[in-house]
Amino acid sequence: MRHFLYAIFFLSFIAPAIAVAQTDSPAPSVETGTELAAPNGVDYIAWQGLADRIEAALEVGRASDTVFLSLREQLVEWRAEFSLIRDANNIEINTLTTQIATLGPLPADGETEPAILTQRRDELNVLLSQAQLPVQAAEEALSRANVLIGEIDALTRARQGDALVLHGPSPVLPANWAIAARAISTTINLSISSIGANWGSDIQWAELSRDLPLTIVLTIIGLALLLRGRAWVMRFRAGISQRMVGPGRRVLGFVVSLGQVAAPLIGIFSLLEAVRRAGILDLRGQVIVDSLPALGMAFFAALWLGGRVFGAPTIKHFVIDLESAAKRTQGRLLMALLGLVYGLDYVLKNIAAYEGYSPEALVVLGFPLIIAAGLFLFRLGMLLKQLGQKTETSTKGQGFHARMLPLLGQILMVLGVVGGAAAAIGYSQLAELLVYPTILTLGVLAMLEILHLFITDMYGLLARREASQANEALLPVLVSFVFALLALPVLALIWGARVTDLTELWATLGQGFVLGEARVTPKTLLTLVVVFSIGFALTRLIQGTLKNSILPKTSLDKGGQNAITSGLGYLGVFAAAIVAITSAGVDLSSLAIVAGALSVGIGFGLQNVVSNFVSGIILLIERPISEGDWIEVGGQMGYVRDISVRSTRIETFDRTDVILPNSDLISGVVTNYTRGNSIGRVIVPVGVAYGTDTKRVEAILRELAEAHPMVTITPPPSVVFQGFGADALDFEIRAILRDVNFVLSVKSDLNHEIARRFGEEGIEIPFAQRDVWLRNPEVLTGGSAAANSVPTPNVDATKARAALDADDLGQNTDGEGSGEGDE
């Protein structure tokens, strides 16, 4: 029934379009009703059959993971083909849509349009339907393929989750020990017997005689590199460290230290090749021998990581600084033992797969490795936890390591205990998931930290920076962050994710998302970023050329030069953004709705920001103020140091920076003391004592003002007799200065000269004086005498006390209580 419905759908949806699109060509052939070619060459009947079979298998749910994996691979192939078809006719569809839009809107009810326009519109609509038909069919098939792939992935993940909590045979049961002992003894006996049977045979002696020199050489090289290779590399690295200094020593030392892993591995491969050429291995021995390089890689790589993380006698640049050499040795040993356990588990898995061990035997043989791995993780967690606690108590500010090491140590301790307990009670799958991925995760994290140190040293070497400067630089952090992102898929695979899960995620990201009528994909974003970065770099290059080479040679002032470079920067960034968007294939017209929504948000939520931006543009164009001007606005006075697109920075006279929004400079009152020129006026007030000859004072002040080199001759300075003050005759010197920036120093110079000249001429500079009149002074004198003598009850003393009481109550309010006056 389902096949019949799909056939009806196909004939009703696709066949008419085929007939319209190929009116001048023969109809596609149909062979026995099982094969029908669409205009784009896709066999949709075959696709429908595959999809039906997969849906039936999913409904039953009894197929194996291998079968579902094979079906999924077929779905991925079909989906890739449908994706190509979906994007095949975009140019033609966009062209036809534009042509239809140029004909104008459809006539309203009751209106007509010329017949030629109606005919042309119908022709274009038919062509558009023909172009959209394969796309629509591919979209429908693509959505169905995505659903089926998602169902297969969900079923596979559910099975994986069920396997983790599946209770299996317990390794602590004695009955299972006998099974495991028989299995491993059988493997050992068969291996020994096969070696004994092969050794001394005519074929073996013939092979050994033919390759005897090469076998001996490989054996010697292998033993030498395996036993002494690491020591030779460490000695060579120590010699380099003594001859070099700076970041170059650490960079070269890191590269050379990789030989500590490469040399033993080469030795292992040489020994294994010598064993193979000896001709004593059968298929079982070949399986065991092929697993040994992975064991050596795990052990020596873990040993190298431990040295780079915890430090070694020849390594002074490491990640975690332990307090003593004994603890550093302990950390390196625990890392090496974890690598050894992981490698032994890999060898055991290969042997078990070849021999076909029973679940009981495999669980018992793997149990000691899980217990050992859990113990080593627990000990390593204790070491990191203790280090983190000591770092926390010994430092006031906690860094990243100080915060994360205690947490990491606790996680390792918990996983080590839980993993061993789960394996003991029969949950071997869960135990392996907790223990072995943790070991690999530790290796990845350690490698990321080591790479960060190497990248920092490389940056310091290339940029010729000191170690402290390189550690504070941003570029090494960004590069390390990129490596951390690249490590995320590796960590996902370690913790049980399948390659198909990652490819599916990448395919989903590759499809992108729809913004308006445009589809944004990672390729689109990458193109946009690259093109915009190139445009931005060119803009900065042109700005730098104008600012440093061209504009200084013109007659423009500094403010005009800054306005030109800033305006060019804004235009360049805007042009780079437009070119980047169009180069990425994003239709700007499709973003009209989004832009309209953003404009509403800007109007309500970002109006202050937009106001400051527009004000900054006005400041750069009209230039009412420029960099270096002395201005006063909103009670703030200082020099303009920078005019940006949002705000202006003013440096006050006490060397503090004040950030003013540009809208305040446009809408507020701004006093610019140096706009156009630096000429300004200084006013120096002077007071002389009453009785002084005013004409003589005026002549002296004018003479002093004219003698100052900063005072202009035209217009000449003037002296004003302001009036009669409370304490002095008030004069003012009013003079125009060549540079108003020196107004304070000029004022100080004139005051010094006035004080000197008035002293020579005998002219007094008065200060404020106050006369204090005391009412009834005899009462105060009598009261004081009475206080120092034995009181006698007489009338005069009583009157004196009454007068004093009256004064205390505020009855005497017309006298001054202080002899201090105003200056």
Salt bridges, closest charged atoms under 4 A:
ASP52 OD2 - HIS3 ND1 3.46
ASP52 OD1 - ARG144 NH2 2.93
GLU55 OE1 - ARG2 NH1 3.20
GLU55 OE2 - ARG144 NH2 3.29
GLU59 OE2 - ARG2 NH2 3.98
ASP65 OD1 - ARG159 NH1 2.77
ASP87 OD1 - ARG86 NE 3.36
GLU113 OE1 - ARG121 NH2 3.09
GLU123 OE1 - ARG120 NH1 3.34
GLU139 OE2 - ARG86 NE 3.96
ASP153 OD1 - ARG72 NE 2.72
ASP153 OD1 - ARG498 NH2 3.11
ASP211 OD1 - ARG210 NE 3.89
ASP211 OD2 - ARG277 NH1 3.31
GLU273 OE1 - ARG276 NH1 3.78
GLU273 OE2 - ARG277 NE 3.21
ASP282 OD2 - ARG284 NH1 3.87
ASP290 OD1 - ARG276 NH2 2.88
GLU323 OE2 - LYS327 NZ 2.98
GLU323 OE2 - LYS390 NZ 2.68
ASP345 OD1 - LYS349 NZ 2.70
GLU355 OE2 - ARG284 NE 2.31
GLU432 OE2 - LYS349 NZ 3.27
GLU449 OE2 - HIS401 NE2 3.45
ASP457 OD1 - ARG250 NE 2.97
ASP457 OD2 - HIS317 NE2 3.43
ASP501 OD1 - ARG157 NH1 3.57
ASP501 OD1 - ARG498 NH2 2.91
GLU504 OE1 - ARG72 NH2 3.24
GLU504 OE2 - ARG79 NH1 2.86
ASP557 OD1 - ARG623 NH1 2.94
GLU651 OE1 - ARG641 NE 2.55
GLU651 OE2 - ARG655 NH1 3.17
ASP657 OD2 - ARG649 NH1 3.38
GLU698 OE2 - ARG702 NH2 3.08
GLU703 OE1 - ARG757 NH2 3.23
ASP727 OD1 - ARG770 NH1 3.70
GLU732 OE1 - ARG734 NH2 2.93
ASP749 OD2 - HIS708 NE2 3.15
GLU753 OE1 - ARG756 NH2 2.71
GLU760 OE2 - ARG756 NH1 2.90
GLU761 OE1 - ARG696 NH2 2.43
GLU761 OE2 - ARG757 NE 3.38
